[in-house]
Amino acid sequence: MKERKIKTETVLGSGRKIKVFKGTARDMVSAQSMCKRPEEAQLALASLLIEVDGKMMPFEDWGDMDLDDYIEIAPFLFSSPETPPAS
């Protein structure tokens, strides 16, 4: 398996550390195939591209994430490296 490139690393307001990996079109297709409903695609993509506190979280666990943490993480999925998400 090809080594993933890190897009960004940061610490959330809650103190949790995240590492966001650069995604591919294949990641998006995989995320879509994991979902029962289209609105779950962002959670599925997060499960493929974001490491939280040193480990990848399963898709099913993303729905239970604290909303403040999720709101802080979500912009990282669709921001470009040149344009950091707004704080």
PyMOL Python script that loads the backbone (N, CA, C, O; Angstrom):
from pymol import cmd

cmd.read_pdbstr("""\
ATOM      1  N   MET A   1       0.838  -1.174   0.000  1.00  0.00           N
ATOM      2  CA  MET A   1       0.000   0.000   0.000  1.00  0.00           C
ATOM      3  C   MET A   1       0.889   1.246   0.000  1.00  0.00           C
ATOM      4  O   MET A   1       1.900   1.296   0.700  1.00  0.00           O
ATOM      5  N   LYS A   2       0.507   2.236  -0.781  1.00  0.00           N
ATOM      6  CA  LYS A   2       1.237   3.476  -0.908  1.00  0.00           C
ATOM      7  C   LYS A   2       1.135   4.275   0.390  1.00  0.00           C
ATOM      8  O   LYS A   2       0.081   4.317   1.023  1.00  0.00           O
ATOM      9  N   GLU A   3       2.242   4.905   0.778  1.00  0.00           N
ATOM     10  CA  GLU A   3       2.231   5.711   1.997  1.00  0.00           C
ATOM     11  C   GLU A   3       1.385   6.969   1.788  1.00  0.00           C
ATOM     12  O   GLU A   3       1.490   7.636   0.759  1.00  0.00           O
ATOM     13  N   ARG A   4       0.551   7.279   2.771  1.00  0.00           N
ATOM     14  CA  ARG A   4      -0.332   8.447   2.692  1.00  0.00           C
ATOM     15  C   ARG A   4       0.455   9.716   2.979  1.00  0.00           C
ATOM     16  O   ARG A   4       1.325   9.727   3.849  1.00  0.00           O
ATOM     17  N   LYS A   5       0.154  10.774   2.257  1.00  0.00           N
ATOM     18  CA  LYS A   5       0.779  12.070   2.504  1.00  0.00           C
ATOM     19  C   LYS A   5      -0.090  12.856   3.470  1.00  0.00           C
ATOM     20  O   LYS A   5      -1.314  12.886   3.343  1.00  0.00           O
ATOM     21  N   ILE A   6       0.549  13.484   4.425  1.00  0.00           N
ATOM     22  CA  ILE A   6      -0.171  14.271   5.419  1.00  0.00           C
ATOM     23  C   ILE A   6      -0.506  15.640   4.826  1.00  0.00           C
ATOM     24  O   ILE A   6       0.364  16.337   4.304  1.00  0.00           O
ATOM     25  N   LYS A   7      -1.763  16.000   4.916  1.00  0.00           N
ATOM     26  CA  LYS A   7      -2.235  17.310   4.450  1.00  0.00           C
ATOM     27  C   LYS A   7      -2.010  18.350   5.544  1.00  0.00           C
ATOM     28  O   LYS A   7      -1.518  19.447   5.280  1.00  0.00           O
ATOM     29  N   THR A   8      -2.377  17.992   6.774  1.00  0.00           N
ATOM     30  CA  THR A   8      -2.200  18.904   7.904  1.00  0.00           C
ATOM     31  C   THR A   8      -2.302  18.130   9.219  1.00  0.00           C
ATOM     32  O   THR A   8      -2.865  17.037   9.275  1.00  0.00           O
ATOM     33  N   GLU A   9      -1.754  18.712  10.252  1.00  0.00           N
ATOM     34  CA  GLU A   9      -1.890  18.201  11.616  1.00  0.00           C
ATOM     35  C   GLU A   9      -2.255  19.384  12.495  1.00  0.00           C
ATOM     36  O   GLU A   9      -1.760  20.493  12.291  1.00  0.00           O
ATOM     37  N   THR A  10      -3.118  19.151  13.470  1.00  0.00           N
ATOM     38  CA  THR A  10      -3.505  20.233  14.369  1.00  0.00           C
ATOM     39  C   THR A  10      -4.055  19.655  15.670  1.00  0.00           C
ATOM     40  O   THR A  10      -4.297  18.453  15.781  1.00  0.00           O
ATOM     41  N   VAL A  11      -4.243  20.521  16.631  1.00  0.00           N
ATOM     42  CA  VAL A  11      -4.861  20.154  17.902  1.00  0.00           C
ATOM     43  C   VAL A  11      -6.192  20.894  17.977  1.00  0.00           C
ATOM     44  O   VAL A  11      -6.253  22.108  17.784  1.00  0.00           O
ATOM     45  N   LEU A  12      -7.243  20.154  18.256  1.00  0.00           N
ATOM     46  CA  LEU A  12      -8.577  20.733  18.364  1.00  0.00           C
ATOM     47  C   LEU A  12      -8.723  21.493  19.678  1.00  0.00           C
ATOM     48  O   LEU A  12      -7.910  21.337  20.588  1.00  0.00           O
ATOM     49  N   GLY A  13      -9.746  22.299  19.767  1.00  0.00           N
ATOM     50  CA  GLY A  13     -10.015  23.040  20.998  1.00  0.00           C
ATOM     51  C   GLY A  13     -10.179  22.133  22.208  1.00  0.00           C
ATOM     52  O   GLY A  13      -9.890  22.534  23.335  1.00  0.00           O
ATOM     53  N   SER A  14     -10.648  20.894  21.970  1.00  0.00           N
ATOM     54  CA  SER A  14     -10.842  19.931  23.054  1.00  0.00           C
ATOM     55  C   SER A  14      -9.535  19.284  23.504  1.00  0.00           C
ATOM     56  O   SER A  14      -9.501  18.579  24.513  1.00  0.00           O
ATOM     57  N   GLY A  15      -8.457  19.525  22.752  1.00  0.00           N
ATOM     58  CA  GLY A  15      -7.168  18.908  23.070  1.00  0.00           C
ATOM     59  C   GLY A  15      -6.865  17.672  22.242  1.00  0.00           C
ATOM     60  O   GLY A  15      -5.745  17.163  22.283  1.00  0.00           O
ATOM     61  N   ARG A  16      -7.846  17.178  21.490  1.00  0.00           N
ATOM     62  CA  ARG A  16      -7.613  16.004  20.640  1.00  0.00           C
ATOM     63  C   ARG A  16      -6.716  16.401  19.475  1.00  0.00           C
ATOM     64  O   ARG A  16      -6.865  17.480  18.902  1.00  0.00           O
ATOM     65  N   LYS A  17      -5.785  15.518  19.133  1.00  0.00           N
ATOM     66  CA  LYS A  17      -4.859  15.764  18.037  1.00  0.00           C
ATOM     67  C   LYS A  17      -5.369  15.061  16.786  1.00  0.00           C
ATOM     68  O   LYS A  17      -5.751  13.892  16.831  1.00  0.00           O
ATOM     69  N   ILE A  18      -5.371  15.789  15.661  1.00  0.00           N
ATOM     70  CA  ILE A  18      -5.788  15.160  14.411  1.00  0.00           C
ATOM     71  C   ILE A  18      -4.683  15.280  13.365  1.00  0.00           C
ATOM     72  O   ILE A  18      -3.895  16.226  13.361  1.00  0.00           O
ATOM     73  N   LYS A  19      -4.657  14.305  12.497  1.00  0.00           N
ATOM     74  CA  LYS A  19      -3.774  14.294  11.345  1.00  0.00           C
ATOM     75  C   LYS A  19      -4.680  14.023  10.150  1.00  0.00           C
ATOM     76  O   LYS A  19      -5.382  13.012  10.112  1.00  0.00           O
ATOM     77  N   VAL A  20      -4.663  14.934   9.169  1.00  0.00           N
ATOM     78  CA  VAL A  20      -5.505  14.808   7.989  1.00  0.00           C
ATOM     79  C   VAL A  20      -4.618  14.405   6.822  1.00  0.00           C
ATOM     80  O   VAL A  20      -3.621  15.065   6.529  1.00  0.00           O
ATOM     81  N   PHE A  21      -4.990  13.311   6.155  1.00  0.00           N
ATOM     82  CA  PHE A  21      -4.220  12.818   5.019  1.00  0.00           C
ATOM     83  C   PHE A  21      -4.824  13.325   3.717  1.00  0.00           C
ATOM     84  O   PHE A  21      -6.031  13.549   3.626  1.00  0.00           O
ATOM     85  N   LYS A  22      -3.972  13.502   2.713  1.00  0.00           N
ATOM     86  CA  LYS A  22      -4.462  13.890   1.394  1.00  0.00           C
ATOM     87  C   LYS A  22      -5.301  12.746   0.843  1.00  0.00           C
ATOM     88  O   LYS A  22      -4.919  11.579   0.939  1.00  0.00           O
ATOM     89  N   GLY A  23      -6.426  13.083   0.275  1.00  0.00           N
ATOM     90  CA  GLY A  23      -7.324  12.072  -0.267  1.00  0.00           C
ATOM     91  C   GLY A  23      -7.167  11.898  -1.760  1.00  0.00           C
ATOM     92  O   GLY A  23      -6.495  12.679  -2.434  1.00  0.00           O
ATOM     93  N   THR A  24      -7.805  10.851  -2.260  1.00  0.00           N
ATOM     94  CA  THR A  24      -7.825  10.561  -3.684  1.00  0.00           C
ATOM     95  C   THR A  24      -9.277  10.375  -4.124  1.00  0.00           C
ATOM     96  O   THR A  24     -10.183  10.271  -3.297  1.00  0.00           O
ATOM     97  N   ALA A  25      -9.474  10.336  -5.407  1.00  0.00           N
ATOM     98  CA  ALA A  25     -10.813  10.056  -5.931  1.00  0.00           C
ATOM     99  C   ALA A  25     -11.279   8.686  -5.455  1.00  0.00           C
ATOM    100  O   ALA A  25     -12.463   8.485  -5.186  1.00  0.00           O
ATOM    101  N   ARG A  26     -10.348   7.750  -5.354  1.00  0.00           N
ATOM    102  CA  ARG A  26     -10.688   6.407  -4.867  1.00  0.00           C
ATOM    103  C   ARG A  26     -11.213   6.460  -3.429  1.00  0.00           C
ATOM    104  O   ARG A  26     -12.108   5.696  -3.067  1.00  0.00           O
ATOM    105  N   ASP A  27     -10.660   7.359  -2.612  1.00  0.00           N
ATOM    106  CA  ASP A  27     -11.163   7.536  -1.244  1.00  0.00           C
ATOM    107  C   ASP A  27     -12.616   8.004  -1.264  1.00  0.00           C
ATOM    108  O   ASP A  27     -13.436   7.530  -0.478  1.00  0.00           O
ATOM    109  N   MET A  28     -12.931   8.930  -2.157  1.00  0.00           N
ATOM    110  CA  MET A  28     -14.305   9.429  -2.244  1.00  0.00           C
ATOM    111  C   MET A  28     -15.264   8.314  -2.665  1.00  0.00           C
ATOM    112  O   MET A  28     -16.357   8.188  -2.115  1.00  0.00           O
ATOM    113  N   VAL A  29     -14.851   7.514  -3.636  1.00  0.00           N
ATOM    114  CA  VAL A  29     -15.698   6.402  -4.094  1.00  0.00           C
ATOM    115  C   VAL A  29     -15.877   5.384  -2.964  1.00  0.00           C
ATOM    116  O   VAL A  29     -16.979   4.882  -2.747  1.00  0.00           O
ATOM    117  N   SER A  30     -14.803   5.086  -2.256  1.00  0.00           N
ATOM    118  CA  SER A  30     -14.884   4.150  -1.127  1.00  0.00           C
ATOM    119  C   SER A  30     -15.824   4.679  -0.054  1.00  0.00           C
ATOM    120  O   SER A  30     -16.631   3.929   0.496  1.00  0.00           O
ATOM    121  N   ALA A  31     -15.718   5.976   0.243  1.00  0.00           N
ATOM    122  CA  ALA A  31     -16.593   6.587   1.251  1.00  0.00           C
ATOM    123  C   ALA A  31     -18.053   6.474   0.834  1.00  0.00           C
ATOM    124  O   ALA A  31     -18.912   6.144   1.651  1.00  0.00           O
ATOM    125  N   GLN A  32     -18.333   6.748  -0.434  1.00  0.00           N
ATOM    126  CA  GLN A  32     -19.710   6.676  -0.912  1.00  0.00           C
ATOM    127  C   GLN A  32     -20.256   5.260  -0.825  1.00  0.00           C
ATOM    128  O   GLN A  32     -21.440   5.062  -0.549  1.00  0.00           O
ATOM    129  N   SER A  33     -19.396   4.274  -1.060  1.00  0.00           N
ATOM    130  CA  SER A  33     -19.863   2.886  -1.012  1.00  0.00           C
ATOM    131  C   SER A  33     -20.116   2.411   0.425  1.00  0.00           C
ATOM    132  O   SER A  33     -20.832   1.431   0.632  1.00  0.00           O
ATOM    133  N   MET A  34     -19.541   3.092   1.409  1.00  0.00           N
ATOM    134  CA  MET A  34     -19.741   2.733   2.816  1.00  0.00           C
ATOM    135  C   MET A  34     -21.089   3.219   3.343  1.00  0.00           C
ATOM    136  O   MET A  34     -21.553   2.744   4.379  1.00  0.00           O
ATOM    137  N   CYS A  35     -21.715   4.148   2.652  1.00  0.00           N
ATOM    138  CA  CYS A  35     -22.902   4.839   3.150  1.00  0.00           C
ATOM    139  C   CYS A  35     -24.205   4.184   2.722  1.00  0.00           C
ATOM    140  O   CYS A  35     -24.315   3.628   1.630  1.00  0.00           O
ATOM    141  N   LYS A  36     -25.173   4.263   3.596  1.00  0.00           N
ATOM    142  CA  LYS A  36     -26.540   3.874   3.259  1.00  0.00           C
ATOM    143  C   LYS A  36     -27.298   5.076   2.732  1.00  0.00           C
ATOM    144  O   LYS A  36     -28.237   4.935   1.948  1.00  0.00           O
ATOM    145  N   ARG A  37     -26.878   6.288   3.174  1.00  0.00           N
ATOM    146  CA  ARG A  37     -27.527   7.525   2.756  1.00  0.00           C
ATOM    147  C   ARG A  37     -26.442   8.518   2.320  1.00  0.00           C
ATOM    148  O   ARG A  37     -25.366   8.551   2.917  1.00  0.00           O
ATOM    149  N   PRO A  38     -26.711   9.322   1.294  1.00  0.00           N
ATOM    150  CA  PRO A  38     -25.700  10.267   0.796  1.00  0.00           C
ATOM    151  C   PRO A  38     -25.172  11.234   1.860  1.00  0.00           C
ATOM    152  O   PRO A  38     -24.009  11.636   1.811  1.00  0.00           O
ATOM    153  N   GLU A  39     -26.007  11.601   2.804  1.00  0.00           N
ATOM    154  CA  GLU A  39     -25.569  12.562   3.821  1.00  0.00           C
ATOM    155  C   GLU A  39     -24.516  11.987   4.776  1.00  0.00           C
ATOM    156  O   GLU A  39     -23.936  12.727   5.570  1.00  0.00           O
ATOM    157  N   GLU A  40     -24.269  10.690   4.707  1.00  0.00           N
ATOM    158  CA  GLU A  40     -23.239  10.062   5.543  1.00  0.00           C
ATOM    159  C   GLU A  40     -21.857  10.102   4.886  1.00  0.00           C
ATOM    160  O   GLU A  40     -20.870   9.709   5.507  1.00  0.00           O
ATOM    161  N   ALA A  41     -21.778  10.567   3.654  1.00  0.00           N
ATOM    162  CA  ALA A  41     -20.522  10.507   2.896  1.00  0.00           C
ATOM    163  C   ALA A  41     -19.388  11.267   3.576  1.00  0.00           C
ATOM    164  O   ALA A  41     -18.244  10.813   3.552  1.00  0.00           O
ATOM    165  N   GLN A  42     -19.684  12.405   4.177  1.00  0.00           N
ATOM    166  CA  GLN A  42     -18.624  13.177   4.820  1.00  0.00           C
ATOM    167  C   GLN A  42     -18.053  12.422   6.027  1.00  0.00           C
ATOM    168  O   GLN A  42     -16.844  12.450   6.260  1.00  0.00           O
ATOM    169  N   LEU A  43     -18.919  11.751   6.791  1.00  0.00           N
ATOM    170  CA  LEU A  43     -18.430  10.947   7.918  1.00  0.00           C
ATOM    171  C   LEU A  43     -17.574   9.790   7.421  1.00  0.00           C
ATOM    172  O   LEU A  43     -16.538   9.478   8.009  1.00  0.00           O
ATOM    173  N   ALA A  44     -18.006   9.158   6.343  1.00  0.00           N
ATOM    174  CA  ALA A  44     -17.246   8.038   5.785  1.00  0.00           C
ATOM    175  C   ALA A  44     -15.891   8.512   5.274  1.00  0.00           C
ATOM    176  O   ALA A  44     -14.879   7.843   5.483  1.00  0.00           O
ATOM    177  N   LEU A  45     -15.869   9.650   4.611  1.00  0.00           N
ATOM    178  CA  LEU A  45     -14.605  10.188   4.113  1.00  0.00           C
ATOM    179  C   LEU A  45     -13.676  10.531   5.275  1.00  0.00           C
ATOM    180  O   LEU A  45     -12.472  10.285   5.204  1.00  0.00           O
ATOM    181  N   ALA A  46     -14.230  11.096   6.335  1.00  0.00           N
ATOM    182  CA  ALA A  46     -13.428  11.395   7.526  1.00  0.00           C
ATOM    183  C   ALA A  46     -12.801  10.126   8.079  1.00  0.00           C
ATOM    184  O   ALA A  46     -11.647  10.142   8.507  1.00  0.00           O
ATOM    185  N   SER A  47     -13.540   9.036   8.074  1.00  0.00           N
ATOM    186  CA  SER A  47     -13.006   7.777   8.619  1.00  0.00           C
ATOM    187  C   SER A  47     -11.832   7.250   7.794  1.00  0.00           C
ATOM    188  O   SER A  47     -11.013   6.483   8.300  1.00  0.00           O
ATOM    189  N   LEU A  48     -11.748   7.653   6.539  1.00  0.00           N
ATOM    190  CA  LEU A  48     -10.661   7.211   5.666  1.00  0.00           C
ATOM    191  C   LEU A  48      -9.468   8.155   5.672  1.00  0.00           C
ATOM    192  O   LEU A  48      -8.346   7.737   5.387  1.00  0.00           O
ATOM    193  N   LEU A  49      -9.701   9.424   5.993  1.00  0.00           N
ATOM    194  CA  LEU A  49      -8.649  10.425   5.825  1.00  0.00           C
ATOM    195  C   LEU A  49      -8.174  11.109   7.098  1.00  0.00           C
ATOM    196  O   LEU A  49      -7.195  11.853   7.054  1.00  0.00           O
ATOM    197  N   ILE A  50      -8.831  10.884   8.229  1.00  0.00           N
ATOM    198  CA  ILE A  50      -8.458  11.617   9.444  1.00  0.00           C
ATOM    199  C   ILE A  50      -8.124  10.669  10.589  1.00  0.00           C
ATOM    200  O   ILE A  50      -8.900   9.785  10.950  1.00  0.00           O
ATOM    201  N   GLU A  51      -6.954  10.889  11.132  1.00  0.00           N
ATOM    202  CA  GLU A  51      -6.494  10.142  12.299  1.00  0.00           C
ATOM    203  C   GLU A  51      -6.756  11.012  13.527  1.00  0.00           C
ATOM    204  O   GLU A  51      -6.411  12.194  13.530  1.00  0.00           O
ATOM    205  N   VAL A  52      -7.351  10.451  14.553  1.00  0.00           N
ATOM    206  CA  VAL A  52      -7.684  11.173  15.777  1.00  0.00           C
ATOM    207  C   VAL A  52      -6.929  10.537  16.941  1.00  0.00           C
ATOM    208  O   VAL A  52      -7.058   9.342  17.208  1.00  0.00           O
ATOM    209  N   ASP A  53      -6.147  11.354  17.621  1.00  0.00           N
ATOM    210  CA  ASP A  53      -5.352  10.875  18.760  1.00  0.00           C
ATOM    211  C   ASP A  53      -4.535   9.637  18.400  1.00  0.00           C
ATOM    212  O   ASP A  53      -4.460   8.686  19.178  1.00  0.00           O
ATOM    213  N   GLY A  54      -3.923   9.657  17.218  1.00  0.00           N
ATOM    214  CA  GLY A  54      -3.002   8.593  16.825  1.00  0.00           C
ATOM    215  C   GLY A  54      -3.618   7.355  16.218  1.00  0.00           C
ATOM    216  O   GLY A  54      -2.905   6.390  15.940  1.00  0.00           O
ATOM    217  N   LYS A  55      -4.944   7.351  16.000  1.00  0.00           N
ATOM    218  CA  LYS A  55      -5.550   6.160  15.394  1.00  0.00           C
ATOM    219  C   LYS A  55      -6.707   6.543  14.477  1.00  0.00           C
ATOM    220  O   LYS A  55      -7.354   7.576  14.651  1.00  0.00           O
ATOM    221  N   MET A  56      -6.940   5.685  13.509  1.00  0.00           N
ATOM    222  CA  MET A  56      -8.064   5.890  12.607  1.00  0.00           C
ATOM    223  C   MET A  56      -9.329   5.429  13.329  1.00  0.00           C
ATOM    224  O   MET A  56      -9.328   4.394  13.996  1.00  0.00           O
ATOM    225  N   MET A  57     -10.404   6.199  13.194  1.00  0.00           N
ATOM    226  CA  MET A  57     -11.678   5.840  13.811  1.00  0.00           C
ATOM    227  C   MET A  57     -12.562   5.163  12.776  1.00  0.00           C
ATOM    228  O   MET A  57     -12.633   5.625  11.637  1.00  0.00           O
ATOM    229  N   PRO A  58     -13.232   4.090  13.138  1.00  0.00           N
ATOM    230  CA  PRO A  58     -14.165   3.453  12.208  1.00  0.00           C
ATOM    231  C   PRO A  58     -15.311   4.397  11.848  1.00  0.00           C
ATOM    232  O   PRO A  58     -15.700   5.258  12.637  1.00  0.00           O
ATOM    233  N   PHE A  59     -15.833   4.216  10.657  1.00  0.00           N
ATOM    234  CA  PHE A  59     -16.951   5.020  10.154  1.00  0.00           C
ATOM    235  C   PHE A  59     -18.079   5.100  11.183  1.00  0.00           C
ATOM    236  O   PHE A  59     -18.626   6.177  11.418  1.00  0.00           O
ATOM    237  N   GLU A  60     -18.423   3.987  11.785  1.00  0.00           N
ATOM    238  CA  GLU A  60     -19.541   3.928  12.729  1.00  0.00           C
ATOM    239  C   GLU A  60     -19.321   4.832  13.940  1.00  0.00           C
ATOM    240  O   GLU A  60     -20.290   5.316  14.527  1.00  0.00           O
ATOM    241  N   ASP A  61     -18.065   5.068  14.325  1.00  0.00           N
ATOM    242  CA  ASP A  61     -17.761   5.881  15.509  1.00  0.00           C
ATOM    243  C   ASP A  61     -17.826   7.384  15.234  1.00  0.00           C
ATOM    244  O   ASP A  61     -17.975   8.177  16.164  1.00  0.00           O
ATOM    245  N   TRP A  62     -17.718   7.774  13.981  1.00  0.00           N
ATOM    246  CA  TRP A  62     -17.739   9.201  13.662  1.00  0.00           C
ATOM    247  C   TRP A  62     -19.080   9.835  14.016  1.00  0.00           C
ATOM    248  O   TRP A  62     -19.120  11.012  14.374  1.00  0.00           O
ATOM    249  N   GLY A  63     -20.155   9.103  13.927  1.00  0.00           N
ATOM    250  CA  GLY A  63     -21.472   9.635  14.268  1.00  0.00           C
ATOM    251  C   GLY A  63     -21.612   9.973  15.746  1.00  0.00           C
ATOM    252  O   GLY A  63     -22.482  10.759  16.119  1.00  0.00           O
ATOM    253  N   ASP A  64     -20.769   9.392  16.587  1.00  0.00           N
ATOM    254  CA  ASP A  64     -20.814   9.641  18.026  1.00  0.00           C
ATOM    255  C   ASP A  64     -19.807  10.695  18.483  1.00  0.00           C
ATOM    256  O   ASP A  64     -19.700  10.980  19.676  1.00  0.00           O
ATOM    257  N   MET A  65     -19.070  11.271  17.535  1.00  0.00           N
ATOM    258  CA  MET A  65     -18.071  12.272  17.899  1.00  0.00           C
ATOM    259  C   MET A  65     -18.762  13.522  18.449  1.00  0.00           C
ATOM    260  O   MET A  65     -19.846  13.896  18.000  1.00  0.00           O
ATOM    261  N   ASP A  66     -18.123  14.151  19.415  1.00  0.00           N
ATOM    262  CA  ASP A  66     -18.613  15.406  19.975  1.00  0.00           C
ATOM    263  C   ASP A  66     -18.812  16.408  18.837  1.00  0.00           C
ATOM    264  O   ASP A  66     -17.923  16.575  18.003  1.00  0.00           O
ATOM    265  N   LEU A  67     -19.955  17.069  18.793  1.00  0.00           N
ATOM    266  CA  LEU A  67     -20.297  17.963  17.690  1.00  0.00           C
ATOM    267  C   LEU A  67     -19.294  19.112  17.550  1.00  0.00           C
ATOM    268  O   LEU A  67     -18.946  19.485  16.430  1.00  0.00           O
ATOM    269  N   ASP A  68     -18.830  19.673  18.656  1.00  0.00           N
ATOM    270  CA  ASP A  68     -17.844  20.758  18.571  1.00  0.00           C
ATOM    271  C   ASP A  68     -16.576  20.285  17.865  1.00  0.00           C
ATOM    272  O   ASP A  68     -16.032  21.005  17.029  1.00  0.00           O
ATOM    273  N   ASP A  69     -16.101  19.084  18.192  1.00  0.00           N
ATOM    274  CA  ASP A  69     -14.921  18.528  17.528  1.00  0.00           C
ATOM    275  C   ASP A  69     -15.196  18.302  16.049  1.00  0.00           C
ATOM    276  O   ASP A  69     -14.362  18.626  15.203  1.00  0.00           O
ATOM    277  N   TYR A  70     -16.362  17.747  15.734  1.00  0.00           N
ATOM    278  CA  TYR A  70     -16.674  17.455  14.337  1.00  0.00           C
ATOM    279  C   TYR A  70     -16.766  18.731  13.505  1.00  0.00           C
ATOM    280  O   TYR A  70     -16.273  18.771  12.378  1.00  0.00           O
ATOM    281  N   ILE A  71     -17.389  19.766  14.047  1.00  0.00           N
ATOM    282  CA  ILE A  71     -17.503  21.037  13.333  1.00  0.00           C
ATOM    283  C   ILE A  71     -16.112  21.623  13.069  1.00  0.00           C
ATOM    284  O   ILE A  71     -15.871  22.233  12.028  1.00  0.00           O
ATOM    285  N   GLU A  72     -15.219  21.432  14.015  1.00  0.00           N
ATOM    286  CA  GLU A  72     -13.852  21.932  13.854  1.00  0.00           C
ATOM    287  C   GLU A  72     -13.069  21.110  12.817  1.00  0.00           C
ATOM    288  O   GLU A  72     -12.213  21.653  12.119  1.00  0.00           O
ATOM    289  N   ILE A  73     -13.356  19.824  12.715  1.00  0.00           N
ATOM    290  CA  ILE A  73     -12.657  18.928  11.792  1.00  0.00           C
ATOM    291  C   ILE A  73     -13.194  19.017  10.365  1.00  0.00           C
ATOM    292  O   ILE A  73     -12.409  18.990   9.417  1.00  0.00           O
ATOM    293  N   ALA A  74     -14.501  19.122  10.192  1.00  0.00           N
ATOM    294  CA  ALA A  74     -15.140  19.011   8.879  1.00  0.00           C
ATOM    295  C   ALA A  74     -14.516  19.875   7.782  1.00  0.00           C
ATOM    296  O   ALA A  74     -14.361  19.380   6.665  1.00  0.00           O
ATOM    297  N   PRO A  75     -14.151  21.125   8.028  1.00  0.00           N
ATOM    298  CA  PRO A  75     -13.580  21.930   6.942  1.00  0.00           C
ATOM    299  C   PRO A  75     -12.279  21.371   6.368  1.00  0.00           C
ATOM    300  O   PRO A  75     -11.944  21.655   5.219  1.00  0.00           O
ATOM    301  N   PHE A  76     -11.550  20.590   7.141  1.00  0.00           N
ATOM    302  CA  PHE A  76     -10.296  20.016   6.650  1.00  0.00           C
ATOM    303  C   PHE A  76     -10.517  19.031   5.507  1.00  0.00           C
ATOM    304  O   PHE A  76      -9.603  18.798   4.716  1.00  0.00           O
ATOM    305  N   LEU A  77     -11.696  18.457   5.407  1.00  0.00           N
ATOM    306  CA  LEU A  77     -11.950  17.470   4.355  1.00  0.00           C
ATOM    307  C   LEU A  77     -11.968  18.086   2.966  1.00  0.00           C
ATOM    308  O   LEU A  77     -11.580  17.432   1.998  1.00  0.00           O
ATOM    309  N   PHE A  78     -12.410  19.322   2.852  1.00  0.00           N
ATOM    310  CA  PHE A  78     -12.592  19.914   1.528  1.00  0.00           C
ATOM    311  C   PHE A  78     -11.837  21.216   1.330  1.00  0.00           C
ATOM    312  O   PHE A  78     -12.151  21.966   0.406  1.00  0.00           O
ATOM    313  N   SER A  79     -10.845  21.509   2.174  1.00  0.00           N
ATOM    314  CA  SER A  79     -10.035  22.711   1.982  1.00  0.00           C
ATOM    315  C   SER A  79      -8.784  22.333   1.198  1.00  0.00           C
ATOM    316  O   SER A  79      -8.312  21.199   1.276  1.00  0.00           O
ATOM    317  N   SER A  80      -8.261  23.274   0.456  1.00  0.00           N
ATOM    318  CA  SER A  80      -7.012  23.030  -0.264  1.00  0.00           C
ATOM    319  C   SER A  80      -5.856  23.322   0.670  1.00  0.00           C
ATOM    320  O   SER A  80      -6.029  24.052   1.647  1.00  0.00           O
ATOM    321  N   PRO A  81      -4.674  22.769   0.396  1.00  0.00           N
ATOM    322  CA  PRO A  81      -3.521  23.037   1.267  1.00  0.00           C
ATOM    323  C   PRO A  81      -3.171  24.526   1.318  1.00  0.00           C
ATOM    324  O   PRO A  81      -2.653  25.005   2.326  1.00  0.00           O
ATOM    325  N   GLU A  82      -3.451  25.256   0.241  1.00  0.00           N
ATOM    326  CA  GLU A  82      -3.118  26.682   0.191  1.00  0.00           C
ATOM    327  C   GLU A  82      -4.142  27.530   0.945  1.00  0.00           C
ATOM    328  O   GLU A  82      -3.853  28.669   1.315  1.00  0.00           O
ATOM    329  N   THR A  83      -5.321  26.989   1.172  1.00  0.00           N
ATOM    330  CA  THR A  83      -6.386  27.739   1.822  1.00  0.00           C
ATOM    331  C   THR A  83      -6.801  27.017   3.089  1.00  0.00           C
ATOM    332  O   THR A  83      -7.684  26.160   3.041  1.00  0.00           O
ATOM    333  N   PRO A  84      -6.185  27.340   4.234  1.00  0.00           N
ATOM    334  CA  PRO A  84      -6.565  26.652   5.472  1.00  0.00           C
ATOM    335  C   PRO A  84      -8.007  26.972   5.845  1.00  0.00           C
ATOM    336  O   PRO A  84      -8.513  28.043   5.508  1.00  0.00           O
ATOM    337  N   PRO A  85      -8.673  26.047   6.540  1.00  0.00           N
ATOM    338  CA  PRO A  85     -10.061  26.274   6.941  1.00  0.00           C
ATOM    339  C   PRO A  85     -10.167  27.486   7.855  1.00  0.00           C
ATOM    340  O   PRO A  85      -9.245  27.778   8.617  1.00  0.00           O
ATOM    341  N   ALA A  86     -11.276  28.181   7.779  1.00  0.00           N
ATOM    342  CA  ALA A  86     -11.507  29.336   8.657  1.00  0.00           C
ATOM    343  C   ALA A  86     -11.683  28.859  10.083  1.00  0.00           C
ATOM    344  O   ALA A  86     -12.274  27.807  10.325  1.00  0.00           O
ATOM    345  N   SER A  87     -11.176  29.624  11.015  1.00  0.00           N
ATOM    346  CA  SER A  87     -11.299  29.257  12.434  1.00  0.00           C
ATOM    347  C   SER A  87     -12.609  29.745  12.990  1.00  0.00           C
ATOM    348  O   SER A  87     -12.897  29.534  14.168  1.00  0.00           O
TER     349      SER A  87
END
""", "prot")
cmd.dss("prot")
cmd.show_as("cartoon", "prot")
cmd.util.cbc("prot")
cmd.orient("prot")
